[in-house]
Amino acid sequence: MPTLVEQLNSPKVDAQFISFLDYVKMKQDQNERFPYPVHISFEPLLEELEIAAKDCHNVKGLLAREGLKLFGTSDALKQTPFTADISDYQAALASILDGLFPSLVAEKKYGYIAVPFQMDTLYITPDMLELIDTPQNEIRMNIGGGQLSSKMLYDACSMILNKYYDCDVEPVLPSTLTFRSKENLLETHFQINLVTDFLQVKNTQPLPKLSRSDIQKLLLNPYQSALWLEYLPVDHFEFYGMVFCYITDITEEQIVAELKEIMLSNNSNSVQHDIARTTAKIRSLFRNENISLGIFMQDMDMVRMMKGMLNHAPSLLGQEAYELRKEGIKSSIYELANQNENGLIVEDLKQLEHKTSLEKQLLAQGYRSLILIPTDNREQILEIGSPYPNCFGYNSLTKIKKYLSIMEAGIERKKDALETQINQVIQHHFTNIHASVDWKFQAVAAEFLQNSRFRRETNAQISPITFERVYPLYGQADIVGSSTHRNKAIQADLELNLQLLEEVLSQLVNLSYHSLTDYYRTTIKRAQDEIKKRFSPTDETRILELLNTEIHPFLRSIQDQHSKEIIEYYFAKLNPALGIIYQARKDFEDSVSLINSKLSALIQNENEHLQSKLPHYFEKYETDGVEYNIYLGQSMLKAHKFSPYYLKDFRLWQLICMCKVTQKVAAIQPDLPTPLTTAQLIFVYSDPLDIKFRMDEKHFDVDGAYNVRYEIIKKRIDKAYILGTDERLTQAGKIAIVYLHKKDRQEYMEYLNYLIDRGWISPAVEDLELGKLQGVEGLKALRVGCL
């Protein structure tokens, strides 16, 4: 069995990369299929330069005048199509490209000027030429072969619709480009920025008549080429001009996105596959093919689980990690890393004076230098190792820290997914059943085995598992106004985020040459005003899309040019995993989680005591609060004798338990980041039910049409209002008891009087009638406040 290091040093990679020559051939095939006439023309470019040259007060005007000088006054430039020798104008095109695109102030200048919708270039920068002419570089575009021509056609037709049919259709041009070295498999990602300002379309014959429904039909079928060409025939339009393109290195941003995809995806890839993919991305991030990735886990149960899944522990320690882990990490570099939240760099393992068994094993695995960074929860330590000494510096530590929270969230997600898969196996093969009714399942399973094996009934069926005439108890402690609180938290975070961003952009306006700075500041101000006036949950999606797809990438692109501290200050305030302010919502979610955990533990402990009195079926759910179902009756008992007094005892217990729940919520108020309260609800149903185990869903449900009424009422009463008012039945700090019959009221009044005497509840008992619900009417309720 190869070591983990050996496995990770040859990770599986995708086969979507091709040589640049093959890529050019693929694109040329697409060019042959592009149906509309396309002509090279300087006319749109010269028109723009002449307009810009008239402005004597900005840099753009100066560049335009210089460009016109370089082009000269040749009549050939004004001909459409352009037929002269393009090489005579290389210097002029280079000057325009350098002057127009601010991204080209970077160290490398990747860009070109091309024939529209063609692979043919009119000018290409030396750096771009070096990139594509390097033999070991392979290329992959995020657009598949056959679909590329359809996308180009859609973009061309979008221009037609926008110019002649008063539309505002966004193009879908390719956005990213990835190169990979065949020698070390390291990837470099680029953003493609196409400027079509110097490309125009004109109609050569009368415009086809298109209705709004025709246009809508086209837009709903963007890649149906035959449909587009039917409505916009090729002999009616032609394109002329040229396309400018500048390309920026977005390797770090792309790796962040890909790490998120790997770590947070719900795909069925194995853990080993995900580790290999993550390792490949980290190598590209560091531009170093000689590093490996590992995860040192503090949880021994998780180490055993992962060892079972991978046949080894996921640590760089390799096959011996499990046994070494038993010895602990005291006095090792792992303990030092755990004590330092910023992590630890080990320049050379050989030079360490005192080596524990862990350091010795790392050396045996071939490692000399390491980065060790603990996650925030201290449950894992991220390992990055190299076989060479002095491989990592402080910049390496800073770089990987940016992605640690993503990886921590991903590890937790993978851990949860793995535990879920294991539970699914248990449920599929063993049926995870509540202990109180396990005897019934054993009996049915034994009957099935007897029929299928001993009586040789090949079509033997498992008998239905039902319990007849059982009494239900239902209760819930629901967080009051949880949706409103959640929306207010989202709104508060968005307002703070926008306020901080507006302040940063205001500082940048006077420091930046970019017109977009003030444009985005105005956009942010408008968004602030909108959500202050009226906030809806859809605003979150809209604003986050604006931040993540436009403003944040823009700030990162100008970060190294000026005001780095201002921009870094802004990003430091954001949640590193989500890229936004995430404080109020975190406080809300932490509060919900704390309430749920406290109440769930309380109800669970109370019920365990109840089980010792009488075995019964119990199930509990956590949402924004806790709800539970209890079923008890003679048919659920294997040996006990059921008595009506058990039902009365359980009902009294339920009332007392709800009082304890109310008190617990009041007691933990100082611990809640966001103050939240709960409303308690009990549904009294005196008629016995039949319940049946649903084999496909692995849980109990009521059986029979008559019994369904119980489920209908139970699901709707928490939305009930007092008859003739707009007052909700469920109120913070109170217990509402919904019932159907007078005898139920009489029974519960006796319990309530007892609880008043014992000081559990206030003496004021509200006697209420509920408004009509969908399919349900005539319900009544008692409501009390807890002391």
C-alpha positions in Angstrom: 0.0 0.0 0.0 1.6 3.4 -1.0 1.9 6.0 1.7 -0.4 9.0 1.6 2.6 11.2 0.5 3.1 8.9 -2.5 -0.6 9.0 -3.3 -0.9 12.8 -3.0 2.3 13.4 -5.0 0.4 12.0 -8.0 -3.2 13.3 -7.7 -5.7 12.4 -10.2 -6.4 15.3 -12.5 -9.1 15.9 -15.1 -8.4 15.4 -18.8 -10.0 18.6 -20.1 -6.7 20.2 -21.0 -5.4 20.3 -24.6 -2.5 21.9 -26.3 -2.9 25.4 -27.5 -2.5 24.2 -31.1 -5.5 21.8 -30.7 -7.4 24.6 -29.0 -6.8 26.9 -32.0 -8.0 24.2 -34.4 -11.1 23.8 -32.3 -11.8 27.5 -32.4 -11.2 27.6 -36.1 -13.8 25.0 -36.5 -16.2 27.2 -34.6 -15.2 30.1 -36.9 -16.2 28.2 -39.9 -19.6 27.6 -38.4 -20.2 31.3 -37.5 -22.9 32.2 -40.1 -22.9 36.1 -40.3 -20.5 38.1 -42.4 -17.7 39.6 -40.4 -15.4 42.4 -41.6 -12.3 44.0 -40.1 -12.8 47.7 -39.7 -11.0 50.5 -38.0 -14.0 52.8 -38.5 -15.7 52.3 -35.0 -12.3 52.6 -33.3 -11.4 55.8 -35.1 -14.8 57.3 -34.4 -14.3 56.7 -30.7 -10.8 58.1 -30.7 -11.9 61.3 -32.6 -14.6 61.9 -30.0 -12.3 61.3 -27.1 -9.5 63.4 -28.6 -11.7 66.6 -28.4 -11.5 66.5 -24.6 -8.3 68.3 -23.5 -8.7 67.9 -19.8 -8.2 64.2 -19.1 -5.7 61.4 -19.8 -8.2 59.6 -22.1 -8.2 62.6 -24.5 -4.4 62.7 -24.5 -4.1 59.0 -25.3 -6.7 59.3 -28.0 -4.8 62.2 -29.7 -1.5 60.2 -29.5 -3.3 57.1 -31.0 -4.6 59.1 -33.9 -1.1 60.4 -34.6 0.2 56.8 -34.7 -2.5 55.7 -37.1 -1.9 58.6 -39.4 -4.3 59.7 -42.1 -4.2 56.7 -44.5 -7.4 56.3 -46.5 -7.0 52.5 -46.1 -8.0 52.9 -42.5 -11.4 54.3 -43.4 -12.3 51.4 -45.7 -14.7 48.8 -44.6 -13.8 46.0 -44.9 -10.2 46.8 -44.1 -7.9 45.2 -46.7 -4.5 46.7 -46.2 -1.6 45.1 -44.3 -2.4 45.0 -40.6 1.3 44.8 -39.7 1.7 48.5 -40.6 -0.4 49.4 -37.6 1.0 47.2 -34.9 2.6 50.0 -33.0 -0.6 52.0 -33.0 -2.7 49.1 -31.9 -0.2 48.3 -29.1 -0.3 51.9 -27.9 -4.1 51.9 -27.8 -4.2 48.6 -26.0 -1.7 49.8 -23.4 -3.5 53.1 -22.9 -7.1 51.9 -22.7 -6.8 49.1 -20.2 -5.7 50.0 -16.6 -5.2 46.3 -15.8 -2.2 46.4 -18.0 -0.1 48.3 -15.5 0.5 44.9 -13.9 3.8 43.2 -14.3 2.6 41.0 -17.1 0.6 42.4 -20.0 -1.8 39.7 -21.4 -4.0 41.0 -24.2 -4.9 41.0 -27.8 -7.0 42.6 -30.5 -9.0 40.2 -32.7 -11.4 39.8 -35.6 -14.9 39.7 -34.1 -16.1 36.1 -33.5 -12.9 34.7 -35.1 -9.7 33.2 -33.8 -7.6 35.5 -36.0 -5.7 38.1 -34.0 -4.8 41.6 -35.3 -2.4 42.3 -32.5 -1.2 40.3 -29.5 1.0 41.4 -26.6 4.5 39.8 -26.2 3.6 38.4 -22.8 0.4 36.8 -24.2 2.4 35.4 -27.1 5.0 33.9 -24.7 2.2 32.3 -22.6 0.5 30.5 -25.6 3.8 29.7 -27.3 5.3 27.9 -24.3 5.2 24.2 -25.4 4.5 22.8 -21.9 1.4 24.9 -21.4 -1.9 23.4 -21.9 -5.2 25.2 -22.1 -8.8 24.6 -20.9 -11.7 26.9 -21.4 -14.9 26.7 -19.4 -16.9 26.4 -22.5 -17.3 23.0 -24.3 -16.6 22.6 -28.0 -20.0 22.3 -29.6 -21.6 24.9 -27.3 -19.0 27.6 -28.1 -20.5 28.3 -31.6 -24.0 28.6 -30.1 -22.7 31.1 -27.5 -21.0 33.2 -30.1 -24.1 33.2 -32.2 -26.2 34.2 -29.1 -23.8 37.1 -28.4 -24.0 38.3 -32.0 -27.7 38.1 -32.1 -27.9 39.9 -28.7 -26.2 42.9 -30.4 -28.8 42.8 -33.1 -31.7 42.8 -30.6 -30.1 45.5 -28.5 -29.6 47.9 -31.5 -32.6 47.3 -33.6 -35.3 45.9 -31.3 -34.9 48.1 -28.2 -33.7 45.2 -26.0 -31.1 45.0 -23.2 -29.7 41.5 -23.5 -26.5 40.7 -21.7 -23.8 38.7 -23.7 -22.6 35.3 -22.4 -19.0 35.5 -23.6 -16.5 33.2 -22.0 -15.3 34.5 -18.7 -12.3 32.5 -17.6 -9.3 30.8 -19.1 -7.0 28.2 -17.5 -3.5 27.2 -18.4 -1.7 24.2 -16.9 1.9 23.2 -17.1 2.4 19.6 -18.4 5.6 19.3 -16.4 4.2 20.0 -12.9 0.4 20.2 -13.4 0.2 23.7 -11.8 -2.7 25.8 -13.0 -2.9 29.5 -13.7 -6.4 31.1 -14.0 -7.2 34.2 -16.0 -10.2 36.5 -16.3 -11.1 37.3 -19.9 -12.3 40.9 -20.3 -13.7 41.5 -23.8 -14.4 45.1 -24.9 -16.9 45.2 -27.8 -17.1 49.1 -28.0 -15.4 49.0 -31.3 -17.7 46.3 -32.8 -20.8 47.3 -34.7 -23.6 45.6 -36.6 -25.7 46.9 -39.4 -28.7 45.6 -41.3 -28.2 45.0 -45.0 -31.9 44.3 -45.8 -35.2 45.4 -44.3 -35.4 44.4 -40.7 -37.4 41.3 -39.9 -40.6 42.0 -37.9 -40.4 40.5 -34.4 -43.1 40.7 -31.8 -42.4 40.8 -28.1 -43.5 37.2 -27.9 -41.0 36.3 -30.7 -38.2 37.9 -28.7 -39.2 36.2 -25.5 -39.2 32.9 -27.3 -35.7 33.5 -28.6 -34.4 34.5 -25.1 -35.9 31.4 -23.6 -34.0 29.3 -26.1 -30.5 31.0 -26.1 -28.6 28.1 -27.7 -31.2 27.0 -30.3 -29.1 28.2 -33.3 -31.6 27.2 -36.0 -34.4 29.2 -34.2 -32.3 32.4 -34.0 -31.2 32.2 -37.6 -34.9 31.7 -38.6 -35.9 34.9 -37.0 -32.7 36.9 -37.8 -31.5 35.6 -41.2 -27.8 35.7 -42.0 -28.3 37.8 -45.2 -29.9 40.6 -43.3 -27.0 41.6 -41.0 -23.2 41.9 -41.0 -20.6 42.8 -38.3 -17.6 45.1 -38.7 -15.0 46.4 -36.4 -12.6 44.7 -33.9 -12.6 43.3 -30.4 -10.2 44.3 -27.7 -9.3 41.9 -24.9 -7.2 42.2 -21.8 -6.6 39.2 -19.5 -5.9 39.4 -15.8 -4.5 36.8 -13.5 -7.2 35.6 -11.0 -5.5 32.4 -9.8 -6.0 33.1 -6.1 -9.6 34.1 -6.5 -10.4 31.1 -8.7 -8.7 28.7 -6.3 -10.8 30.1 -3.5 -13.9 29.4 -5.5 -12.7 25.9 -6.4 -11.8 25.1 -2.8 -15.3 26.2 -1.8 -16.7 23.9 -4.4 -14.7 21.0 -3.2 -15.2 21.5 0.5 -18.8 22.5 0.5 -20.2 20.3 -2.3 -22.6 17.5 -1.7 -21.2 15.3 -4.5 -20.4 11.6 -4.1 -16.6 11.9 -4.5 -14.6 9.9 -2.1 -12.7 11.7 0.7 -9.5 10.6 -0.9 -10.5 12.2 -4.2 -11.4 15.5 -2.5 -8.0 15.5 -0.6 -6.2 14.9 -3.9 -8.1 17.7 -5.7 -7.5 20.1 -2.8 -3.8 19.3 -2.8 -3.6 20.1 -6.5 -5.3 23.5 -5.9 -2.9 24.3 -3.0 0.1 23.5 -5.1 -1.1 25.9 -7.8 -1.7 28.5 -5.1 1.9 28.2 -3.9 3.3 27.7 -7.5 5.1 24.6 -6.1 4.5 21.0 -7.2 6.6 19.6 -4.3 4.1 20.1 -1.5 1.6 17.8 0.1 -1.5 18.5 2.2 -2.7 16.7 5.3 -5.1 17.0 8.2 -4.1 16.1 11.7 -7.3 15.4 13.7 -7.7 15.8 17.4 -10.9 13.7 17.6 -9.9 10.0 18.0 -13.3 8.8 16.8 -12.9 10.8 13.7 -9.4 9.5 13.2 -10.7 5.9 13.4 -13.6 6.7 11.0 -11.3 8.3 8.4 -8.8 5.5 8.8 -11.5 3.1 8.0 -12.6 5.1 4.9 -9.0 5.7 3.5 -7.1 2.7 4.9 -4.9 5.3 6.5 -5.2 8.5 8.5 -5.5 11.7 6.4 -2.4 13.2 8.1 1.1 13.6 6.6 2.2 11.2 9.3 1.0 8.4 7.0 0.2 4.9 8.0 1.6 5.3 11.5 -0.6 8.3 12.3 -3.2 6.3 14.2 -0.8 4.6 16.5 1.3 7.8 17.0 -1.8 9.8 17.7 -2.5 7.5 20.7 0.8 8.7 22.2 -0.5 12.3 22.2 1.1 15.5 20.9 2.7 16.8 24.0 6.1 18.5 23.4 5.7 18.1 19.7 5.5 20.7 17.0 1.7 19.9 16.8 1.3 21.2 20.4 3.3 24.3 19.6 1.0 24.9 16.6 -2.1 24.4 18.7 -0.9 27.0 21.1 -0.4 29.6 18.4 -3.6 30.6 16.5 -1.5 32.0 13.7 0.1 28.7 13.0 3.7 27.4 13.0 6.4 27.3 10.3 9.0 24.6 10.6 11.9 25.5 8.4 13.8 22.3 8.7 12.7 19.2 10.7 16.3 17.9 10.8 17.5 20.9 12.7 15.1 20.4 15.6 17.0 19.6 18.8 14.2 17.6 20.5 12.2 15.3 18.2 9.2 13.4 19.4 7.9 10.3 17.6 5.8 12.6 15.5 8.7 14.6 14.1 10.7 11.4 13.5 7.8 9.9 11.5 7.5 13.1 9.4 11.2 12.8 8.6 10.6 9.1 7.7 7.9 10.2 5.4 10.3 12.4 3.6 9.3 15.9 4.9 11.8 18.6 5.8 9.7 21.8 6.1 6.2 22.3 7.3 3.3 24.7 7.9 1.0 23.7 10.7 -2.2 25.8 11.3 -4.9 24.9 13.8 -8.5 25.5 12.9 -10.5 27.9 15.0 -12.2 25.1 16.8 -8.9 23.4 17.5 -10.2 20.1 16.3 -7.9 19.8 13.3 -4.5 21.0 12.3 -3.9 21.7 8.7 -0.5 20.3 7.5 1.4 21.5 4.4 4.7 19.7 3.9 7.6 19.8 1.5 10.6 17.4 1.1 12.9 20.5 0.9 14.1 22.6 3.8 13.2 26.4 4.1 10.4 26.0 1.6 7.9 28.3 3.4 8.0 31.9 4.6 5.7 34.2 6.4 3.9 35.0 3.1 3.1 31.4 2.7 1.5 31.4 6.1 -0.5 34.5 5.3 -1.7 33.1 2.0 -3.0 29.8 3.4 -4.7 31.5 6.4 -7.1 33.1 4.0 -8.5 29.8 3.1 -8.4 28.1 6.5 -12.0 29.0 7.4 -13.3 27.6 4.1 -11.4 24.3 4.7 -12.6 24.2 8.3 -16.2 24.5 7.2 -15.6 22.0 4.5 -14.1 19.4 6.9 -17.1 19.8 9.2 -19.4 19.4 6.3 -17.6 16.3 5.0 -17.5 14.9 8.5 -21.3 15.4 8.9 -21.8 13.9 5.4 -19.7 10.9 6.3 -21.6 10.4 9.6 -24.9 10.6 7.7 -23.7 8.0 5.2 -22.7 5.7 8.1 -26.1 6.2 9.7 -27.8 5.4 6.4 -26.0 2.1 6.2 -27.1 1.4 9.8 -30.7 2.3 9.0 -30.7 0.3 5.8 -29.3 -2.9 7.2 -30.2 -2.7 10.9 -33.2 -0.3 11.1 -32.4 2.4 13.7 -35.6 2.0 15.8 -36.6 3.5 19.1 -35.8 1.1 21.9 -39.3 1.1 23.3 -40.7 -0.6 20.2 -37.6 -2.6 19.1 -39.3 -5.9 20.3 -42.1 -5.5 17.7 -39.6 -5.1 14.9 -37.7 -8.2 16.0 -40.8 -10.2 16.0 -41.8 -9.1 12.5 -38.3 -9.7 11.2 -38.3 -13.2 12.8 -41.6 -14.0 11.1 -40.2 -12.8 7.7 -37.1 -14.9 8.1 -39.2 -17.9 9.0 -41.4 -17.5 5.9 -38.6 -16.8 3.5 -36.1 -19.4 4.6 -37.9 -22.2 6.4 -41.1 -22.2 4.5 -39.2 -21.2 1.3 -41.7 -18.5 0.3 -39.6 -16.7 -2.3 -42.1 -13.8 -2.4 -42.4 -13.4 1.3 -43.4 -9.9 2.4 -42.6 -8.1 5.7 -45.8 -7.8 7.7 -46.9 -4.2 8.4 -45.8 -2.9 11.7 -48.7 -1.2 13.4 -49.8 -0.2 16.9 -53.5 0.1 17.5 -55.3 2.3 19.9 -52.4 4.4 21.1 -52.8 7.8 22.7 -50.9 10.8 21.2 -49.2 13.6 23.1 -47.9 16.5 21.1 -46.0 19.6 22.3 -43.8 22.3 20.9 -41.7 25.2 22.2 -41.5 27.5 19.2 -39.3 30.6 19.0 -41.5 33.6 18.7 -41.1 35.7 15.6 -38.1 33.7 14.3 -38.7 34.7 10.7 -38.9 38.4 11.7 -35.8 38.1 13.8 -33.9 36.4 11.0 -34.8 39.0 8.5 -33.9 41.8 10.9 -30.5 40.2 11.5 -29.9 39.9 7.7 -30.9 43.5 7.2 -28.6 44.7 10.1 -25.6 42.8 8.6 -26.3 44.2 5.1 -26.7 47.7 6.4 -23.5 47.5 8.3 -21.7 45.9 5.3 -23.0 48.6 2.9 -22.1 51.4 5.4 -18.6 50.1 5.8 -18.2 49.7 2.0 -19.6 53.2 1.3 -17.0 54.6 3.7 -14.2 52.7 2.0 -15.3 53.8 -1.5 -15.6 57.4 -0.3 -12.0 57.3 0.8 -10.9 55.7 -2.5 -12.7 58.3 -4.7 -10.0 60.9 -4.2 -7.2 58.4 -4.5 -8.3 56.4 -7.6 -8.3 57.1 -11.3 -11.1 54.7 -11.7 -14.5 56.1 -12.6 -16.0 52.9 -11.2 -15.1 53.9 -7.7 -17.6 56.7 -7.5 -20.1 54.7 -9.6 -20.0 51.9 -7.1 -20.3 54.3 -4.2 -23.4 55.8 -5.7 -24.8 52.3 -6.3 -24.1 51.3 -2.6 -25.8 54.5 -1.3 -28.9 53.7 -3.4 -29.0 50.1 -2.0 -28.7 51.5 1.5 -31.7 53.7 1.0 -33.7 50.9 -0.5 -33.2 48.4 2.3 -33.8 51.1 5.0 -37.1 52.0 3.5 -38.4 48.5 2.8 -36.4 45.3 3.3 -37.4 41.9 1.8 -35.5 38.6 1.8 -34.8 38.9 -1.9 -32.7 42.0 -1.3 -30.1 39.8 0.3 -29.5 37.8 -2.8 -29.4 40.9 -5.0 -26.9 42.8 -2.8 -24.7 39.8 -2.3 -24.5 39.2 -6.0 -23.5 42.9 -6.5 -20.8 42.6 -3.9 -19.4 39.2 -4.9 -19.5 39.5 -8.7 -18.7 43.2 -9.1 -17.5 45.4 -6.2 -15.3 42.9 -4.3 -13.5 41.7 -7.5 -13.0 45.4 -8.4 -11.5 46.3 -5.0 -9.1 43.3 -5.2 -8.0 44.3 -8.7 -7.0 47.8 -7.6 -5.7 46.7 -4.1 -2.1 46.6 -5.1 -2.2 49.9 -7.0 -2.9 52.2 -4.1 -4.7 52.4 -0.7 -3.9 48.8 0.1 -4.5 49.4 3.8 -7.9 50.8 3.3 -9.1 47.9 1.2 -7.4 45.3 3.5 -9.2 46.9 6.4 -12.6 46.4 4.7 -12.0 42.8 3.8 -10.7 42.1 7.3 -14.1 43.0 8.7 -15.9 40.4 6.5 -16.5 36.8 7.4 -13.7 35.0 5.5 -15.8 32.0 4.5 -18.8 34.0 3.3 -17.2 37.3 2.2 -19.8 39.5 4.0 -20.5 41.0 7.4 -21.9 38.1 9.3 -22.4 39.2 12.9 -26.1 39.9 13.6 -27.2 36.7 11.8 -24.5 34.7 13.5 -25.8 36.1 16.9 -29.3 35.0 15.9 -28.3 31.6 14.7 -26.2 31.1 17.8 -29.2 32.0 19.9 -31.5 29.6 18.1 -28.9 26.9 18.4 -28.4 27.5 22.2 -32.2 27.5 22.8 -32.6 24.3 20.8 -29.7 22.5 22.5 -30.8 23.5 26.0 -34.5 22.6 25.4 -33.7 19.5 23.5 -31.5 18.2 26.3 -34.1 19.1 28.9 -37.0 17.3 27.1 -34.7 14.4 26.3 -33.7 13.9 30.0 -37.3 14.3 31.2 -38.4 11.7 28.7 -35.7 9.2 29.7 -37.1 9.4 33.3 -40.6 8.9 31.8 -39.5 5.8 29.9 -38.6 4.2 33.2 -42.2 4.5 34.3 -43.7 3.2 31.1 -42.1 2.3 27.7 -43.5 4.5 25.0 -42.6 5.9 21.6 -40.9 9.3 21.6 -39.5 11.4 18.7 -38.2 14.9 18.8 -37.4 17.5 16.0 -35.4 20.7 16.1 -36.3 23.7 13.8 -36.7 27.2 15.2 -37.5 25.6 18.5 -38.3 22.0 19.6 -41.3 19.8 19.0 -42.0 16.3 20.0 -44.5 13.4 19.6 -45.3 10.7 22.1 -47.4 7.6 21.6 -48.4 5.3 24.5 -50.8 2.4 24.8 -51.2 -1.3 25.5 -50.2 -2.4 22.0 -46.8 -0.7 22.5 -46.1 -2.8 25.6 -44.4 -6.1 25.5 -44.8 -7.0 29.2 -46.4 -4.1 31.1 -50.1 -3.5 31.7 -51.5 -0.2 30.4 -53.9 1.8 32.6 -55.7 5.1 31.9 -53.9 6.5 34.8 -50.7 6.4 32.8 -52.2 8.8 30.2 -53.2 11.2 33.0 -49.7 11.0 34.5 -48.1 11.7 31.1 -50.3 14.7 30.6 -49.4 16.1 33.9 -45.8 15.5 33.2 -46.1 17.3 29.9 -47.5 20.4 31.6 -44.8 20.4 34.2 -42.1 19.8 31.5 -43.5 22.8 29.5 -43.2 25.0 32.7 -39.6 23.9 33.0 -39.0 24.7 29.3 -40.4 28.2 29.8 -38.2 28.7 32.9 -35.1 27.4 31.1 -35.6 29.9 28.2 -35.9 32.7 30.8 -32.8 31.5 32.6 -30.6 31.5 29.5 -31.6 35.0 28.3 -28.3 36.6 29.5 -26.4 34.0 27.4 -28.2 34.8 24.2 -26.4 37.1 21.7 -29.9 37.9 20.3 -32.8 38.0 22.8 -35.3 35.4 21.8 -38.3 33.9 23.6 -40.5 30.8 23.0 -44.2 30.1 23.1 -45.3 26.7 24.4 -48.1 24.7 22.8 -49.8 21.4 23.8 -52.4 19.6 21.7 -54.9 17.4 23.7 -56.4 14.5 21.6 -58.3 12.0 23.7 -59.4 9.6 21.0 -56.9 6.7 20.5 -55.2 6.3 17.1 -53.6 3.6 15.0 -50.0 4.3 13.9 -48.0 2.5 11.2 -44.3 2.3 10.5 -43.6 3.6 7.0 -40.9 1.4 5.6 -39.9 3.8 2.9 -39.6 6.8 5.3 -38.4 4.9 8.3 -40.7 6.5 10.8 -44.2 6.2 12.3 -47.3 8.0 11.0 -51.0 7.8 11.7 -52.8 5.0 9.9 -56.3 5.4 8.4 -58.3 8.3 7.0 -60.1 9.0 10.2 -56.8 9.4 12.2 -55.4 11.8 9.6 -57.6 14.5 11.2 -55.2 14.5 14.2 -52.2 15.3 12.0 -54.1 18.0 10.1 -55.1 19.8 13.4 -51.6 19.3 14.9 -49.9 21.0 11.9 -52.2 24.0 11.8 -52.8 25.1 15.4 -49.6 27.0 15.9 -50.9 29.5 13.4 -54.3 29.9 15.1 -55.7 33.2 16.2 -58.2 34.0 19.0 -61.7 34.2 17.6 -62.7 37.6 16.4 -59.2 39.2 17.0 -55.8 39.4 15.3 -54.1 38.0 18.4 -52.0 34.8 18.0 -52.8 31.9 20.3 -49.1 31.2 21.0 -47.5 34.0 23.2 -44.0 34.4 24.6 -43.6 32.9 28.0 -47.0 31.2 28.0 -48.4 27.7 27.6 -51.4 27.2 25.3 -53.4 24.0 25.6 -55.6 23.3 22.6 -58.5 20.8 23.1 -61.6 19.5 21.4 -64.0 18.3 24.1 -65.4 19.7 27.4 -64.1 16.7 29.3 -60.6 17.6 28.2 -61.0 21.1 29.6 -62.3 19.7 32.9 -59.3 17.4 33.2 -56.7 20.1 32.4 -58.3 22.6 34.7 -57.7 20.2 37.5 -54.0 20.0 36.5 -53.7 23.7 36.2 -55.2 24.3 39.7 -52.6 21.9 41.0 -49.8 23.8 39.2 -51.2 27.1 40.6 -51.0 25.7 44.1 -47.5 24.5 43.6 -46.4 27.9 42.2 -45.6 26.7 38.6 -48.1 29.0 36.9 -50.0 32.3 37.5 -53.6 32.1 38.8 -55.0 33.8 35.7 -56.2 31.1 33.3 -57.5 32.3 29.9 -60.4 30.4 28.4 -60.3 31.0 24.7 -62.1 30.0 21.5 -60.0 29.8 18.3 -60.8 31.2 14.9 -61.5 28.9 12.0 -58.5 27.2 10.4 -58.4 25.6 7.0 -60.5 22.4 7.4 -60.7 22.8 11.2 -63.2 24.7 13.4 -64.6 24.6 16.9 -61.3 24.4 18.6 -60.9 25.8 22.1 -57.8 26.5 24.3 -56.6 27.3 27.7 -53.7 29.7 28.2 -51.5 30.3 31.2 -48.4 32.2 32.1 -45.5 30.5 33.9 -43.9 31.8 37.0 
